[in-house]
């Protein structure tokens, strides 16, 4: 393996300003995220990686907002998660509101979340059917009426095989009566929680 492809080497190059933090979102997807997250006060991101999108969301949210990033960021061979260190550095580039990184799996964070409403959720974690199904079950009831969910790798893109999350979005999320699609960009889909008292609330969904 080439020395500069290791996580420690990538972190060193990042700190020296010789390499940018990595992200799997396209410029069009980041523009879409920024547009819909602007002014939001309670934001959650599932799947932080290097924190490029976490920092982006923090840069546009409300001055009184908080973004919570969720990622286990497992330690490497040196006992350190250099990926997490890059993510923390990306967050420190922006000072708007508050930001936290939870070193947990998404279902662990959901179990401790309580009933705090969320008005912007970015899902970019486990793209297997079981993974996205669990994230949707755990987190969608916590979206406030009028709140948004942005789903990465939820649409087909040229020259790349569909992940399970594409099929789950089409078969399970888009028909969900609690939500309506409002925007898309490349592999990103944005849906809005319908402001209707008749839809299932957190208690009903967890009962």
C-alpha positions as CSV (number, residue, x, y, z in Angstrom):
1,X,0.0,0.0,0.0
2,X,1.3,3.4,-0.9
3,X,2.3,5.3,2.2
4,X,0.1,8.3,1.5
5,X,-3.0,6.2,1.3
6,X,-2.9,5.3,5.0
7,X,-5.2,7.1,7.4
8,X,-2.3,8.6,9.4
9,X,-0.7,9.9,6.3
10,X,-3.9,11.3,5.0
11,X,-4.3,13.1,8.3
12,X,-0.8,14.5,8.1
13,X,-1.3,15.8,4.6
14,X,-4.6,17.3,5.7
15,X,-3.0,19.1,8.6
16,X,-0.2,20.4,6.3
17,X,-2.9,21.8,3.9
18,X,-1.8,19.4,1.2
19,X,-4.9,17.4,1.0
20,X,-8.6,18.3,1.5
21,X,-10.9,16.3,3.7
22,X,-12.7,13.5,1.8
23,X,-16.4,13.5,1.0
24,X,-18.6,11.2,-1.1
25,X,-21.1,14.0,-1.8
26,X,-21.0,15.9,-5.1
27,X,-21.0,19.6,-5.4
28,X,-24.7,19.6,-6.5
29,X,-25.6,17.5,-3.5
30,X,-23.7,19.8,-1.1
31,X,-25.5,22.8,-2.7
32,X,-28.8,21.1,-2.1
33,X,-27.9,20.3,1.5
34,X,-26.9,23.8,2.2
35,X,-30.0,25.3,0.7
36,X,-32.4,23.2,2.7
37,X,-30.4,23.3,6.0
38,X,-30.1,27.1,6.0
39,X,-31.6,28.5,9.2
40,X,-32.5,25.2,10.7
41,X,-32.0,24.8,14.5
42,X,-31.9,21.1,15.3
43,X,-29.8,19.1,12.8
44,X,-28.5,15.5,12.9
45,X,-26.2,13.8,10.5
46,X,-25.8,10.0,10.4
47,X,-22.5,9.0,8.9
48,X,-19.9,11.8,9.4
49,X,-16.7,10.4,7.8
50,X,-14.3,13.4,7.5
51,X,-17.0,15.9,8.5
52,X,-17.1,17.9,5.3
53,X,-20.9,17.8,5.2
54,X,-21.1,18.3,9.0
55,X,-19.1,21.4,8.7
56,X,-21.2,22.6,5.7
57,X,-24.4,22.1,7.7
58,X,-23.0,24.0,10.6
59,X,-22.0,26.9,8.4
60,X,-25.6,27.5,7.2
61,X,-27.7,26.5,10.2
62,X,-29.3,29.0,12.6
63,X,-26.9,31.0,14.8
64,X,-28.7,29.4,17.7
65,X,-28.7,25.9,16.2
66,X,-27.0,22.7,17.1
67,X,-25.8,20.0,14.8
68,X,-25.1,16.5,16.1
69,X,-23.0,14.2,14.0
70,X,-23.2,10.4,14.6
71,X,-20.4,8.1,13.6
72,X,-18.6,5.2,15.4
73,X,-15.3,6.4,14.0
74,X,-13.5,3.1,14.9
75,X,-9.9,3.3,15.9
76,X,-7.2,2.2,13.5
77,X,-4.0,0.2,14.1
78,X,-2.5,3.0,16.1
79,X,-5.4,3.2,18.5
80,X,-6.5,6.5,16.9
81,X,-9.3,7.4,14.6
82,X,-7.6,9.9,12.2
83,X,-10.9,10.2,10.4
84,X,-12.5,11.6,13.6
85,X,-9.7,14.0,14.1
86,X,-10.2,15.4,10.6
87,X,-14.0,15.6,11.2
88,X,-13.3,17.6,14.4
89,X,-11.0,19.9,12.6
90,X,-13.6,20.5,9.9
91,X,-16.2,21.4,12.5
92,X,-13.8,23.9,14.1
93,X,-13.6,25.8,10.8
94,X,-17.1,27.0,11.6
95,X,-18.3,28.7,14.8
96,X,-22.0,29.0,14.2
97,X,-24.1,27.6,17.0
98,X,-23.1,24.3,18.7
99,X,-21.7,21.1,17.3
100,X,-21.2,17.6,18.8
101,X,-19.9,14.4,17.4
102,X,-21.3,11.3,19.0
103,X,-19.0,8.3,18.7
104,X,-21.9,5.8,18.4
105,X,-23.8,3.7,15.9
106,X,-26.9,5.4,14.8
107,X,-29.3,3.0,16.6
108,X,-27.3,3.5,19.9
109,X,-27.7,7.3,19.6
110,X,-31.4,6.9,18.8
111,X,-31.9,4.8,21.9
112,X,-30.6,7.7,24.0
113,X,-32.1,10.6,22.0
114,X,-35.4,10.9,23.8
115,X,-38.2,13.0,22.3
116,X,-36.2,16.0,21.1
117,X,-37.6,17.0,17.7
118,X,-35.3,17.3,14.7
119,X,-35.9,19.8,11.8
120,X,-33.1,18.5,9.5
121,X,-31.7,15.0,9.3
122,X,-29.0,13.9,6.8
123,X,-28.8,10.1,6.4
124,X,-25.6,8.9,5.0
125,X,-24.6,5.9,7.1
126,X,-25.3,2.2,6.4
127,X,-26.7,1.9,2.9
128,X,-27.7,-1.8,3.2
129,X,-31.5,-2.5,3.3
130,X,-31.3,-3.5,7.0
131,X,-29.2,-0.4,7.8
132,X,-31.4,2.2,6.1
133,X,-34.5,0.5,7.3
134,X,-33.3,0.7,10.9
135,X,-32.3,4.4,10.5
136,X,-35.7,5.2,9.0
137,X,-37.5,3.4,11.8
138,X,-35.4,4.9,14.5
139,X,-35.2,8.5,13.3
140,X,-38.1,9.4,11.0
141,X,-40.6,9.7,13.9
142,X,-38.4,12.3,15.5
143,X,-38.7,14.7,12.6
144,X,-40.8,17.8,13.5
145,X,-43.7,18.8,11.2
146,X,-42.2,20.8,8.4
147,X,-38.8,19.2,9.1
148,X,-36.6,17.7,6.3
149,X,-34.8,14.5,5.7
150,X,-32.0,14.4,3.2
151,X,-31.1,10.9,2.0
152,X,-27.7,10.2,0.3
153,X,-27.3,7.4,-2.2
154,X,-31.1,7.2,-2.5
155,X,-31.3,7.7,-6.3
156,X,-29.8,6.0,-9.3
157,X,-26.7,7.7,-10.8
158,X,-25.0,6.8,-14.1
159,X,-22.2,4.2,-14.1
160,X,-22.8,3.1,-10.6
161,X,-24.8,0.1,-9.3
162,X,-27.7,0.9,-7.1
163,X,-27.2,0.4,-3.4
164,X,-30.0,-1.1,-1.3
165,X,-30.8,2.5,-0.1
166,X,-32.0,3.4,-3.6
167,X,-34.5,0.6,-3.6
168,X,-35.6,1.2,0.0
169,X,-36.2,4.9,-0.7
170,X,-38.3,4.1,-3.8
171,X,-40.3,1.3,-2.1
172,X,-40.6,2.5,1.5
173,X,-39.8,6.2,2.0
174,X,-41.3,7.9,-1.0
175,X,-44.7,6.1,-0.4
176,X,-44.6,7.0,3.4
177,X,-47.7,9.1,4.0
178,X,-45.9,11.1,6.7
179,X,-43.5,12.6,4.1
180,X,-43.5,14.2,0.7
181,X,-40.6,14.6,-1.7
182,X,-39.5,18.2,-2.3
183,X,-36.1,18.1,-4.0
184,X,-33.3,16.0,-5.4
185,X,-29.7,16.3,-6.7
186,X,-27.7,13.5,-8.1
187,X,-28.1,10.6,-5.6
188,X,-29.7,12.9,-2.9
189,X,-33.4,12.9,-2.1
190,X,-35.0,15.5,0.2
191,X,-38.4,14.8,1.8
192,X,-40.5,16.9,4.1
193,X,-42.5,15.8,7.2
194,X,-46.1,16.7,6.6
195,X,-47.6,19.0,9.2
196,X,-50.5,16.7,10.0
197,X,-51.6,15.8,13.5
198,X,-53.0,12.5,12.3
199,X,-49.6,11.0,11.3
200,X,-47.8,8.8,13.8
201,X,-45.9,10.6,16.5
202,X,-42.8,9.3,18.4
203,X,-44.9,7.5,21.0
204,X,-47.0,5.8,18.4
205,X,-44.1,4.7,16.2
206,X,-42.2,3.2,19.2
207,X,-45.2,1.5,20.7
